[in-house]
Amino acid sequence: MPTPNTAKPFLPYSEQLALLKKRGLIVPDETYALAVLKKTNYYRLSAYSLTLRKDDVFYENVAFDDIMELYNFDSEFRKLICEYTGYVEISARAYIAYFHSQKYGPLGYLDTTKFDSEWKHAYFMDKLNTYLERSKDAFVIHHREDRNRVYPLWVAIEVATFDMVSKLYKNLLPNDRAAIAKKYYGISSRECIENWLQCAVVARNVAAHGGRFYNRVGLNPAVKLSPKHQKEFSGTRPFGYVYAIYKLLPEDRKLSMLNDISKLFRKHPFALPKHLGFPENWQELIIE
């Protein structure tokens, strides 16, 4: 780690703006630019200029508003990711709860033999019980006080986080994972569903914490893709994660996701799809 005498010096807002101008950025409205810098970390904002400069020198005619256009695009892109991963989370809860309860009964999820790993099941149950005890939701209080803390899976799973739901699916018995993958997602690969759910969780976390998608590389884990798709787009770029989210969506949400993303690119033409890993024929690829 850098020592204090090697760290970059602190710069007041006015000097941050002066540095941007020195590097060739056009700033027509300095009052506006300073207001943005005051509420947005300089380092965070500068990340959106990476495609607009080389070696810390801005390309000709690049303005502060161009950076803000990318920043605002990314903000709206995050909202879409949050919205559609929300649909993925809700449906995954429903699928798992219905399938498992139908096969093993409403309390079958308490039986460790109905899961792949005993210790992973124990860890899940420990977290789940903590959330159930803390919950102030009326449906949980009802089962806590009037049902002697007996929670059917379709009740208990509603307090689980998206990450917990993803890990719950991954710890189901292999045949159960495969059955859910086929019945609800229409594919035979349980490994894909495991991976895609994990990627959807990561995408949700990036979006929820204000992380950057534009010009981002190296998302982890890589989205599991067919050999054909591996040649057409990257599983570690934002489009790969969009692909995974789309594949997990209920059928009645898929078209709206495609339309919303298309509208967003039309609204912000300065934001280039290639900087999120979107191929030119991304809509055709995603619906294959």
Rosetta silent file (secondary structure, phi, psi, omega in degrees, C-alpha in Angstrom):
SEQUENCE: MPTPNTAKPFLPYSEQLALLKKRGLIVPDETYALAVLKKTNYYRLSAYSLTLRKDDVFYENVAFDDIMELYNFDSEFRKLICEYTGYVEISARAYIAYFHSQKYGPLGYLDTTKFDSEWKHAYFMDKLNTYLERSKDAFVIHHREDRNRVYPLWVAIEVATFDMVSKLYKNLLPNDRAAIAKKYYGISSRECIENWLQCAVVARNVAAHGGRFYNRVGLNPAVKLSPKHQKEFSGTRPFGYVYAIYKLLPEDRKLSMLNDISKLFRKHPFALPKHLGFPENWQELIIE
SCORE:     score description
SCORE:     0.000 S_00000001
   1 L     0.000  147.234 -179.942    0.000    0.000    0.000 S_00000001
   2 L   -67.359  143.092  175.072    1.224    3.555   -0.660 S_00000001
   3 L   -82.523  163.390 -178.327    2.692    5.401    2.269 S_00000001
   4 L   -52.969  -33.436 -176.943    1.408    8.914    3.117 S_00000001
   5 L   -82.142   -1.583  175.961    4.313   10.555    1.305 S_00000001
   6 L  -111.406   -7.439  178.910    3.503    8.700   -1.953 S_00000001
   7 L   -70.685  151.239  176.592   -0.265    9.314   -1.983 S_00000001
   8 L   -63.412  145.106 -178.369   -1.656   11.891   -4.364 S_00000001
   9 L   -70.263  150.825  175.146   -2.100   15.277   -2.706 S_00000001
  10 L   -67.284  137.185  177.662   -5.506   16.479   -1.564 S_00000001
  11 L  -124.165  125.795  173.090   -7.080   18.942   -3.985 S_00000001
  12 L   -61.608  163.822 -176.760   -9.902   21.376   -3.111 S_00000001
  13 H   -54.550  -43.208 -178.330  -12.838   21.413   -5.516 S_00000001
  14 H   -61.856  -36.263  179.814  -11.556   24.455   -7.392 S_00000001
  15 H   -76.989  -30.312  173.908   -8.199   22.760   -7.992 S_00000001
  16 H   -61.867  -44.646  179.322   -9.897   19.540   -9.077 S_00000001
  17 H   -66.372  -40.069  178.452  -11.740   21.518  -11.729 S_00000001
  18 H   -61.747  -36.708  178.728   -8.572   23.361  -12.709 S_00000001
  19 H   -65.304  -42.147  177.852   -6.828   20.017  -13.201 S_00000001
  20 H   -62.029  -42.497  179.372   -9.576   18.809  -15.516 S_00000001
  21 H   -66.649  -38.470  179.020   -9.332   21.993  -17.557 S_00000001
  22 H   -61.683  -31.164 -179.281   -5.535   21.719  -17.674 S_00000001
  23 L   -85.617    4.671  172.549   -5.970   18.260  -19.196 S_00000001
  24 L   103.195    4.874  179.620   -8.091   19.717  -21.993 S_00000001
  25 L   -75.538  132.755  176.639  -11.641   19.302  -20.718 S_00000001
  26 E   -83.624  126.119 -177.826  -14.037   22.013  -21.879 S_00000001
  27 L  -125.531   88.450 -177.774  -16.032   23.404  -18.936 S_00000001
  28 L   -66.050  -34.799 -175.963  -18.654   25.922  -20.168 S_00000001
  29 L  -123.610   94.166 -176.213  -20.365   26.261  -16.775 S_00000001
  30 H   -69.006  -31.237  178.302  -17.874   26.188  -13.923 S_00000001
  31 H   -63.041  -44.270  177.780  -20.546   26.800  -11.269 S_00000001
  32 H   -64.513  -45.179 -178.199  -22.403   23.682  -12.377 S_00000001
  33 H   -61.744  -41.626  178.336  -19.201   21.657  -12.604 S_00000001
  34 H   -64.794  -38.925  179.098  -18.162   22.653   -9.082 S_00000001
  35 H   -62.734  -39.007  178.281  -21.615   21.742   -7.749 S_00000001
  36 H   -66.043  -45.569 -179.389  -21.266   18.281   -9.314 S_00000001
  37 H   -61.242  -33.095 -178.377  -17.787   17.763   -7.883 S_00000001
  38 H   -69.436  -28.368 -178.241  -19.035   18.691   -4.412 S_00000001
  39 H  -108.524   -1.367 -179.701  -21.654   15.947   -4.392 S_00000001
  40 L  -132.698  124.153  178.948  -19.786   13.406   -6.513 S_00000001
  41 L   -52.906  130.479 -179.514  -16.373   12.029   -5.664 S_00000001
  42 H   -54.096  -44.552 -176.955  -13.813   13.299   -8.210 S_00000001
  43 H   -64.302  -38.006  177.981  -12.344    9.822   -8.582 S_00000001
  44 H   -65.275  -45.559 -177.788  -15.777    8.344   -9.185 S_00000001
  45 H   -67.329  -38.646 -176.304  -16.649   10.948  -11.799 S_00000001
  46 H   -65.530  -23.430  179.208  -13.310   10.713  -13.577 S_00000001
  47 H   -62.452  -26.786  179.922  -13.896    7.008  -14.254 S_00000001
  48 H   -80.366   -2.595  178.071  -16.569    8.033  -16.750 S_00000001
  49 H  -100.430    1.025 -174.024  -13.972    9.986  -18.719 S_00000001
  50 H   -59.837  -34.122  179.881  -11.734    6.983  -19.412 S_00000001
  51 H   -85.400   -1.391 -175.663  -13.090    6.548  -22.953 S_00000001
  52 H  -109.798    6.670 -176.998  -12.798   10.298  -23.587 S_00000001
  53 E  -150.519  166.618  175.840   -9.079   10.750  -22.967 S_00000001
  54 E  -139.554  127.865 -179.316   -5.679    9.212  -23.457 S_00000001
  55 L    52.223   44.592  177.236   -2.818    9.432  -20.973 S_00000001
  56 L    68.000   12.726  176.299   -4.787   11.963  -18.895 S_00000001
  57 E  -115.935  123.539 -177.951   -5.288   14.253  -21.906 S_00000001
  58 E   -70.911  146.511  174.654   -8.840   14.697  -23.160 S_00000001
  59 L   -66.319  162.214 -176.939   -9.607   14.260  -26.819 S_00000001
  60 L   -60.917  136.818  174.888  -10.457   17.398  -28.763 S_00000001
  61 L    71.007   15.682  175.096  -13.841   19.013  -28.037 S_00000001
  62 L   -80.656  130.048 -176.709  -14.666   16.804  -25.040 S_00000001
  63 E  -116.760  163.902  179.735  -16.766   18.757  -22.543 S_00000001
  64 H   -57.953  -36.549  179.771  -17.803   18.302  -18.933 S_00000001
  65 H   -64.282  -26.892  176.852  -21.357   17.622  -20.126 S_00000001
  66 H   -65.805  -41.994  176.845  -20.081   14.611  -22.077 S_00000001
  67 H   -62.310  -43.072 -178.866  -18.827   13.044  -18.863 S_00000001
  68 H   -66.645  -31.232  177.026  -22.151   13.792  -17.203 S_00000001
  69 H   -62.418  -43.051  178.160  -24.013   12.197  -20.115 S_00000001
  70 H   -69.216  -38.777  179.030  -22.188    8.926  -19.471 S_00000001
  71 H   -62.226  -44.642 -178.930  -22.638    9.307  -15.731 S_00000001
  72 H   -70.095  -37.459  174.841  -26.397    9.826  -16.107 S_00000001
  73 H   -57.834  -47.731 -176.265  -26.688    6.944  -18.565 S_00000001
  74 H   -64.501  -35.118  177.923  -24.994    4.642  -16.088 S_00000001
  75 H   -62.466  -42.667  179.322  -27.268    5.815  -13.299 S_00000001
  76 H   -72.832  -32.888  176.583  -30.334    4.880  -15.338 S_00000001
  77 H   -63.435  -41.289  177.399  -28.729    1.606  -16.421 S_00000001
  78 H   -60.328  -39.159  179.125  -28.266    0.704  -12.744 S_00000001
  79 H   -62.390  -39.666  177.371  -31.954    1.347  -12.133 S_00000001
  80 H   -65.227  -40.740  178.431  -32.849   -1.115  -14.886 S_00000001
  81 H   -61.920  -43.925  178.556  -30.512   -3.706  -13.418 S_00000001
  82 H   -61.945  -43.325 -178.206  -32.128   -3.262   -9.998 S_00000001
  83 H   -62.731  -49.534 -172.617  -35.610   -3.519  -11.485 S_00000001
  84 H   -80.286  -28.827  171.293  -35.033   -6.655  -13.519 S_00000001
  85 H   -69.061  -25.326  174.447  -32.908   -8.504  -10.993 S_00000001
  86 H   -62.985  -42.228  176.943  -35.818   -7.822   -8.655 S_00000001
  87 H   -65.196  -38.491  178.232  -38.082   -9.830  -10.945 S_00000001
  88 H   -62.755  -44.814 -178.951  -35.454  -12.581  -11.097 S_00000001
  89 H   -62.191  -47.929 -177.650  -35.215  -12.701   -7.301 S_00000001
  90 H   -62.758  -44.182 -178.648  -38.976  -12.850   -6.737 S_00000001
  91 H   -68.985  -38.090  178.798  -39.541  -15.562   -9.314 S_00000001
  92 H   -62.385  -41.721  175.535  -36.591  -17.650   -8.074 S_00000001
  93 H   -56.341  -48.594 -177.146  -38.048  -17.548   -4.559 S_00000001
  94 H   -63.120  -44.270 -178.527  -41.408  -18.673   -5.884 S_00000001
  95 H   -61.851  -48.474 -177.107  -39.985  -21.487   -8.016 S_00000001
  96 H   -64.850  -46.097 -177.302  -37.829  -22.940   -5.247 S_00000001
  97 H   -62.036  -44.494 -177.885  -40.512  -22.663   -2.568 S_00000001
  98 H   -67.351  -49.079 -176.816  -43.213  -24.294   -4.699 S_00000001
  99 H   -61.797  -49.694 -175.131  -41.038  -27.088   -6.067 S_00000001
 100 H   -67.571  -40.884 -179.170  -39.405  -28.015   -2.768 S_00000001
 101 H   -68.503  -37.803  178.586  -42.627  -27.794   -0.734 S_00000001
 102 H   -65.170  -38.930 -175.943  -44.557  -29.860   -3.252 S_00000001
 103 H   -82.567  -38.940 -172.264  -41.897  -32.570   -3.250 S_00000001
 104 H  -118.294   -1.050 -178.919  -40.822  -32.620    0.408 S_00000001
 105 L    94.661  163.650 -175.452  -43.610  -30.843    2.280 S_00000001
 106 L   -61.862  -23.796 -179.908  -43.812  -27.327    3.756 S_00000001
 107 L  -112.501   14.929  179.585  -41.072  -28.071    6.314 S_00000001
 108 H   -62.590  -24.342 -179.677  -38.877  -30.238    4.102 S_00000001
 109 H   -67.966  -13.476  177.456  -36.344  -27.416    3.928 S_00000001
 110 H   -80.306  -14.863 -175.718  -35.475  -28.131    7.591 S_00000001
 111 L   -90.104  111.763 -176.684  -34.182  -31.589    6.647 S_00000001
 112 H   -63.232  -22.593 -179.732  -30.495  -31.460    5.803 S_00000001
 113 H   -71.931  -11.077  178.352  -30.739  -34.705    3.808 S_00000001
 114 H   -90.662   13.693 -178.997  -32.776  -32.828    1.225 S_00000001
 115 E  -134.454  162.117 -173.096  -29.737  -30.722    0.349 S_00000001
 116 L   -73.211  -43.051 -177.038  -26.364  -31.309   -1.241 S_00000001
 117 L  -121.169  125.383 -179.284  -24.102  -30.014    1.540 S_00000001
 118 H   -64.655  -44.925 -176.000  -24.885  -30.406    5.214 S_00000001
 119 H   -72.083  -32.780  176.073  -22.710  -27.523    6.373 S_00000001
 120 H   -67.331  -36.803  176.887  -24.012  -25.156    3.679 S_00000001
 121 H   -65.945  -41.756  179.216  -27.549  -26.033    4.739 S_00000001
 122 H   -62.831  -40.709  179.231  -26.664  -25.384    8.392 S_00000001
 123 H   -65.147  -43.039  177.769  -25.172  -22.003    7.470 S_00000001
 124 H   -60.319  -46.479 -177.852  -28.260  -21.104    5.447 S_00000001
 125 H   -65.355  -35.925  178.051  -30.598  -22.076    8.278 S_00000001
 126 H   -62.424  -45.836  178.294  -28.586  -20.081   10.804 S_00000001
 127 H   -66.631  -42.193 -179.041  -28.889  -16.934    8.695 S_00000001
 128 H   -61.530  -44.965  179.793  -32.523  -17.624    7.886 S_00000001
 129 H   -63.671  -35.485  176.992  -33.446  -18.049   11.555 S_00000001
 130 H   -62.715  -45.676  179.985  -31.669  -14.798   12.393 S_00000001
 131 H   -67.058  -36.467  178.524  -33.688  -12.928    9.776 S_00000001
 132 H   -64.802  -40.310  179.817  -36.920  -14.565   10.913 S_00000001
 133 H   -69.307  -31.312 -177.912  -36.310  -13.501   14.517 S_00000001
 134 H   -84.747  -21.003 -171.528  -35.489   -9.934   13.484 S_00000001
 135 L   -62.471  139.357  175.637  -38.323   -9.534   10.995 S_00000001
 136 L  -107.689    6.577  179.442  -41.089   -7.047   11.735 S_00000001
 137 L   -66.747  141.233 -176.108  -43.222   -8.188    8.811 S_00000001
 138 H   -59.698  -39.293 -177.251  -46.789   -9.017    9.794 S_00000001
 139 H   -68.349  -30.287  177.658  -46.746  -12.450    8.122 S_00000001
 140 H   -75.603  -43.553  178.998  -43.611  -13.426   10.070 S_00000001
 141 H   -59.485  -39.532  178.435  -44.975  -12.096   13.374 S_00000001
 142 H   -58.962  -47.288 -179.198  -48.141  -14.115   12.797 S_00000001
 143 H   -72.941  -27.533  178.394  -46.170  -17.354   12.408 S_00000001
 144 H   -72.545  -44.073 -173.180  -43.864  -16.457   15.287 S_00000001
 145 H   -93.042  -36.037 -174.668  -46.621  -15.662   17.775 S_00000001
 146 L  -103.409  -14.754 -177.748  -49.611  -17.664   16.561 S_00000001
 147 L  -119.045   17.275  174.721  -47.939  -20.601   14.838 S_00000001
 148 L    55.799   39.454  178.273  -45.249  -21.339   17.428 S_00000001
 149 L    60.415   31.217  173.983  -42.439  -20.323   15.063 S_00000001
 150 L   -99.005  109.227 -174.614  -43.396  -22.945   12.499 S_00000001
 151 L  -112.471  111.923  172.051  -42.618  -21.366    9.144 S_00000001
 152 L   -60.183  156.727 -177.387  -43.502  -23.152    5.890 S_00000001
 153 H   -57.089  -39.204 -177.927  -40.848  -22.665    3.228 S_00000001
 154 H   -67.037  -16.862  173.009  -43.038  -20.285    1.237 S_00000001
 155 H   -88.186  -52.305 -174.435  -43.131  -18.039    4.308 S_00000001
 156 H   -60.836  -38.190 -174.731  -39.531  -18.383    5.457 S_00000001
 157 H   -66.447  -19.813 -179.058  -38.003  -17.815    2.029 S_00000001
 158 H   -69.903  -17.111  177.754  -39.545  -14.340    1.844 S_00000001
 159 H   -96.789   -6.829 -179.880  -37.068  -13.012    4.435 S_00000001
 160 L   -73.271  144.838  175.167  -34.041  -14.497    2.670 S_00000001
 161 L   -74.597  166.482  178.041  -31.769  -12.158    0.721 S_00000001
 162 H   -59.911  -41.061  178.519  -31.203  -12.606   -2.991 S_00000001
 163 H   -61.098  -41.257  178.256  -27.746  -13.988   -2.255 S_00000001
 164 H   -63.850  -40.736  179.060  -29.267  -16.531    0.143 S_00000001
 165 H   -63.100  -42.430  178.274  -31.820  -17.592   -2.474 S_00000001
 166 H   -60.488  -45.305 -179.115  -29.049  -18.046   -5.025 S_00000001
 167 H   -72.004  -29.965  175.930  -27.023  -20.182   -2.628 S_00000001
 168 H   -63.259  -45.844  178.045  -30.110  -22.129   -1.592 S_00000001
 169 H   -59.230  -44.156 -176.526  -30.695  -23.141   -5.193 S_00000001
 170 H   -65.891  -20.484 -179.256  -27.048  -24.138   -5.577 S_00000001
 171 L  -100.793    2.335  172.898  -27.329  -26.384   -2.517 S_00000001
 172 E   -65.031  161.039  175.232  -30.453  -28.218   -3.597 S_00000001
 173 L   -59.992  143.071 -175.773  -29.991  -31.846   -4.543 S_00000001
 174 H   -49.720  -43.522 -179.472  -28.605  -32.109   -8.106 S_00000001
 175 H   -65.930  -33.743  178.405  -31.765  -33.694   -9.490 S_00000001
 176 H   -70.351  -40.993  176.048  -33.901  -30.967   -7.911 S_00000001
 177 H   -59.928  -44.367 -178.967  -31.709  -28.237   -9.398 S_00000001
 178 H   -64.766  -39.069 -179.341  -31.979  -29.885  -12.799 S_00000001
 179 H   -66.436  -42.252  178.514  -35.758  -30.217  -12.498 S_00000001
 180 H   -65.685  -42.012  179.241  -36.211  -26.557  -11.568 S_00000001
 181 H   -58.148  -43.023 -177.972  -33.896  -25.484  -14.397 S_00000001
 182 H   -74.525  -45.825 -173.758  -35.960  -27.452  -16.898 S_00000001
 183 H   -70.416  -43.228 -172.012  -39.433  -26.728  -15.532 S_00000001
 184 H  -102.527  -27.082 -177.049  -39.129  -23.003  -14.828 S_00000001
 185 H  -110.955   -8.528  174.311  -36.227  -21.771  -16.951 S_00000001
 186 L    72.162   21.680  177.019  -36.572  -24.072  -19.924 S_00000001
 187 L  -130.391  158.489 -176.797  -32.965  -25.264  -20.028 S_00000001
 188 L   -92.244   -8.455 -175.364  -31.335  -28.554  -19.115 S_00000001
 189 L   -95.654  104.980  174.890  -28.221  -27.094  -17.500 S_00000001
 190 H   -67.709  -28.306  179.315  -28.539  -26.595  -13.745 S_00000001
 191 H   -63.354  -35.933  177.376  -24.952  -25.296  -13.792 S_00000001
 192 H   -65.124  -44.797 -179.532  -26.059  -22.371  -15.955 S_00000001
 193 H   -63.287  -42.586  177.073  -28.877  -21.455  -13.569 S_00000001
 194 H   -55.870  -49.657 -178.030  -26.501  -21.646  -10.602 S_00000001
 195 H   -66.923  -44.953 -177.325  -24.049  -19.344  -12.350 S_00000001
 196 H   -64.948  -38.410  176.760  -26.640  -16.955  -13.752 S_00000001
 197 H   -63.605  -41.883  178.224  -28.295  -16.492  -10.370 S_00000001
 198 H   -62.719  -41.952  178.566  -24.920  -15.710   -8.832 S_00000001
 199 H   -65.126  -37.372  177.201  -24.188  -13.211  -11.605 S_00000001
 200 H   -63.809  -37.963  176.599  -27.594  -11.596  -11.108 S_00000001
 201 H   -63.267  -44.898  179.642  -26.774  -11.168   -7.403 S_00000001
 202 H   -62.270  -44.815  179.265  -23.450   -9.535   -8.280 S_00000001
 203 H   -60.585  -43.276  178.059  -25.142   -7.224  -10.798 S_00000001
 204 H   -60.218  -43.019 -178.846  -27.745   -6.240   -8.209 S_00000001
 205 H   -65.962  -41.358  177.170  -25.022   -5.466   -5.667 S_00000001
 206 H   -60.294  -46.726 -178.494  -23.042   -3.360   -8.137 S_00000001
 207 H   -65.999  -44.383 -176.402  -26.175   -1.424   -9.041 S_00000001
 208 H   -65.688  -29.070 -178.434  -27.434   -1.018   -5.485 S_00000001
 209 L   -98.976   14.387  175.646  -24.101    0.365   -4.296 S_00000001
 210 L    72.761   24.016  179.561  -23.734    2.820   -7.159 S_00000001
 211 L   -70.641  162.702 -177.457  -21.035    0.872   -8.949 S_00000001
 212 L   -93.449  133.892  172.405  -20.058    1.654  -12.516 S_00000001
 213 L  -103.179  -34.970 -175.423  -21.129   -0.511  -15.445 S_00000001
 214 L   -63.813  127.662  179.201  -20.040    1.744  -18.296 S_00000001
 215 L    61.702   27.756  179.849  -16.660    0.699  -19.676 S_00000001
 216 L   -93.621  138.435  175.834  -16.351   -1.940  -16.974 S_00000001
 217 L  -126.913  162.379  173.161  -14.363   -5.116  -17.525 S_00000001
 218 L    76.111   28.521  173.293  -13.602   -8.100  -15.349 S_00000001
 219 L   -63.006  142.537 -174.105  -16.942   -8.720  -13.686 S_00000001
 220 L  -132.829  130.960    6.832  -16.697  -11.824  -11.547 S_00000001
 221 L   -80.769  166.272  174.237  -17.757  -14.575  -11.909 S_00000001
 222 L   -70.322  141.173  177.967  -17.794  -14.880  -15.671 S_00000001
 223 L   -68.522  133.411  178.026  -21.215  -15.684  -17.078 S_00000001
 224 L   -73.220  121.037 -176.512  -21.459  -19.300  -18.226 S_00000001
 225 L  -126.562  157.500  174.149  -21.982  -19.210  -21.993 S_00000001
 226 L   -68.772  157.216  177.400  -22.273  -21.711  -24.794 S_00000001
 227 H   -53.333  -36.745  178.909  -19.133  -22.157  -26.949 S_00000001
 228 H   -63.379  -48.505 -178.110  -20.903  -20.221  -29.701 S_00000001
 229 H   -70.474  -27.023  176.973  -21.686  -17.251  -27.478 S_00000001
 230 H   -60.809  -27.468  178.917  -18.197  -17.260  -25.985 S_00000001
 231 L   -83.909  -14.867 -173.127  -16.973  -16.223  -29.429 S_00000001
 232 L  -103.287  -27.187  176.339  -19.565  -13.459  -29.757 S_00000001
 233 L  -159.201  162.914 -175.039  -19.402  -11.611  -26.444 S_00000001
 234 L   -89.366  139.680  176.936  -17.612  -11.615  -23.114 S_00000001
 235 L   -83.955    1.015  179.243  -19.040  -13.158  -19.972 S_00000001
 236 L  -113.918    9.644  175.283  -17.148  -10.631  -17.825 S_00000001
 237 L  -105.248  163.232 -178.758  -18.611   -7.476  -19.376 S_00000001
 238 H   -54.630  -36.281  179.592  -21.958   -5.906  -18.442 S_00000001
 239 H   -61.723  -38.287  177.531  -23.708   -7.339  -21.498 S_00000001
 240 H   -56.594  -40.071  179.207  -22.836  -10.851  -20.340 S_00000001
 241 H   -71.804  -35.823  174.216  -24.601  -10.095  -17.077 S_00000001
 242 H   -61.545  -40.943  177.741  -27.577   -8.610  -18.927 S_00000001
 243 H   -58.257  -47.455 -179.330  -27.736  -11.849  -20.905 S_00000001
 244 H   -62.953  -43.446  179.968  -27.836  -13.904  -17.699 S_00000001
 245 H   -62.166  -44.658  179.447  -30.527  -11.708  -16.133 S_00000001
 246 H   -57.835  -44.757 -176.991  -32.640  -11.922  -19.293 S_00000001
 247 H   -65.017  -24.138 -178.927  -32.433  -15.714  -19.333 S_00000001
 248 H   -91.765  -10.459 -175.963  -33.688  -15.865  -15.733 S_00000001
 249 L   -71.505  146.669  168.532  -36.614  -13.518  -16.225 S_00000001
 250 L   -59.276  149.830 -174.316  -40.226  -14.702  -16.335 S_00000001
 251 H   -55.254  -35.429 -175.636  -41.432  -14.681  -19.929 S_00000001
 252 H   -76.899    0.738  178.344  -43.714  -11.691  -19.396 S_00000001
 253 H  -111.305  -12.130 -172.821  -40.752   -9.487  -18.390 S_00000001
 254 H   -66.232  -48.254 -178.553  -38.284  -10.327  -21.135 S_00000001
 255 H   -63.138  -39.555 -179.224  -39.592   -8.082  -23.891 S_00000001
 256 H   -65.358  -33.799  177.130  -39.918   -5.115  -21.560 S_00000001
 257 H   -64.843  -45.827  178.291  -36.273   -5.488  -20.523 S_00000001
 258 H   -60.187  -43.878 -179.441  -35.133   -5.439  -24.150 S_00000001
 259 H   -64.526  -41.518 -178.392  -37.328   -2.416  -24.865 S_00000001
 260 H   -66.490  -39.247  178.562  -36.124   -0.520  -21.796 S_00000001
 261 H   -68.096  -41.759  178.461  -32.461   -1.058  -22.627 S_00000001
 262 H   -61.539  -43.595  178.318  -33.035   -0.030  -26.244 S_00000001
 263 H   -61.672  -38.077 -178.890  -34.843    3.136  -25.119 S_00000001
 264 H   -65.422  -41.012  177.550  -32.000    3.962  -22.763 S_00000001
 265 H   -66.871  -35.825  177.792  -29.425    3.787  -25.560 S_00000001
 266 H   -69.402  -35.102  179.728  -31.639    5.974  -27.749 S_00000001
 267 H   -69.271  -32.801 -177.983  -32.035    8.486  -24.919 S_00000001
 268 L  -123.751   72.209 -176.764  -28.258    8.651  -24.393 S_00000001
 269 L   -63.428  -19.374  178.891  -26.708    8.230  -27.865 S_00000001
 270 L   -71.318  -22.808  176.866  -23.341    9.430  -26.559 S_00000001
 271 L   -82.750  114.664 -175.241  -23.142    6.224  -24.478 S_00000001
 272 L   -89.738  127.563 -179.609  -21.826    3.586  -26.843 S_00000001
 273 H   -54.171  -32.402 -177.482  -23.093    0.009  -26.363 S_00000001
 274 H   -62.557  -24.500 -179.550  -19.644   -1.390  -27.166 S_00000001
 275 H   -80.219    1.393  170.336  -18.314    0.131  -23.946 S_00000001
 276 H  -118.092   10.051  178.823  -20.580   -2.231  -22.021 S_00000001
 277 L    82.016   13.638  179.753  -19.663   -5.224  -24.154 S_00000001
 278 L   -78.517  121.551  172.543  -22.864   -5.104  -26.240 S_00000001
 279 L   -70.007  164.120  179.886  -22.358   -6.609  -29.726 S_00000001
 280 L   -61.458  -36.468 -178.759  -24.075   -4.850  -32.617 S_00000001
 281 L   -99.456   38.984 -171.767  -26.604   -7.682  -32.899 S_00000001
 282 H   -61.084  -35.461 -179.065  -27.128   -7.939  -29.121 S_00000001
 283 H   -67.102  -38.963  178.665  -30.920   -8.248  -29.335 S_00000001
 284 H   -65.823  -41.802 -178.398  -30.691  -11.187  -31.723 S_00000001
 285 H   -65.316  -38.737 -172.410  -28.112  -12.920  -29.532 S_00000001
 286 H   -73.895  -26.427 -177.670  -30.042  -12.479  -26.326 S_00000001
 287 L   -95.696    0.555  179.744  -33.292  -13.985  -27.600 S_00000001
 288 L   -63.126    0.000    0.000  -31.687  -17.047  -29.213 S_00000001
